[in-house]
Amino acid sequence: MAFGSAAGVVVAGAVFGLFVRGFAGGLIAIACVTLGLGAALLLLFLEVGLSEDRDRAAERERRREQQRRRHDPRWRRRPG
């Protein structure tokens, strides 16, 4: 939904630039397109950061599970 909103702002800026002539139309079109593309880029960075956080959390959980297994008496090796 957020990427769609950013794309909508870009499209609105492009349409506004096509139908409104003059300095104001161009200025508003450039501003809308810039804001939309900037928002999309920021959302992309947010997604990358959140995926890295999820990966780190999963890695911490795997390490905790290994630590529990190492100290759990059911997982100890029997002498043989």
C-alpha positions in Angstrom: 0.0 0.0 0.0 2.8 2.4 0.8 4.6 1.8 -2.5 1.3 2.3 -4.2 0.9 5.6 -2.6 4.4 6.7 -3.6 3.6 5.6 -7.2 0.3 7.5 -7.1 2.1 10.7 -6.2 4.5 10.2 -9.1 1.7 9.6 -11.5 -0.3 12.6 -10.1 2.8 14.8 -10.6 3.2 13.5 -14.2 -0.4 14.1 -15.0 -0.3 17.5 -13.4 2.7 18.4 -15.4 1.0 17.4 -18.7 -2.2 19.4 -18.1 -1.0 22.5 -16.3 1.2 24.8 -18.3 3.7 27.4 -17.1 6.1 27.7 -14.3 3.8 26.6 -11.6 2.7 23.4 -13.4 6.3 22.4 -13.9 7.3 23.2 -10.4 4.4 21.2 -8.9 5.1 18.3 -11.3 8.8 18.2 -10.4 8.0 18.4 -6.7 5.4 15.6 -6.8 7.6 13.3 -8.8 10.6 14.0 -6.6 8.5 13.4 -3.4 7.0 10.2 -4.8 10.4 8.7 -5.9 12.0 9.8 -2.7 9.3 8.1 -0.7 9.7 4.9 -2.7 13.5 5.0 -2.1 13.0 5.5 1.6 10.5 2.7 1.8 12.9 0.4 0.0 15.6 1.2 2.5 13.1 0.6 5.3 12.3 -2.9 3.9 16.0 -3.8 3.7 16.6 -2.6 7.2 13.6 -4.6 8.6 14.6 -7.7 6.7 18.1 -7.5 8.3 16.5 -7.0 11.7 14.4 -10.2 11.1 17.5 -12.1 10.0 19.4 -11.0 13.1 16.5 -12.0 15.4 16.2 -15.4 13.7 20.0 -15.9 14.2 19.8 -15.0 17.8 17.0 -17.5 18.3 19.0 -20.2 16.6 21.9 -19.5 18.8 19.7 -19.6 21.9 18.3 -22.9 20.9 21.8 -24.3 20.3 22.8 -23.0 23.7 19.8 -24.7 25.4 20.5 -28.0 23.6 24.1 -27.9 24.7 23.2 -27.6 28.3 20.2 -29.8 28.2 20.9 -33.2 29.8 18.8 -35.1 27.2 21.3 -34.0 24.5 24.5 -35.1 26.2 26.5 -37.8 24.7 26.6 -41.1 26.4 30.0 -42.6 27.2 30.6 -45.5 25.0 
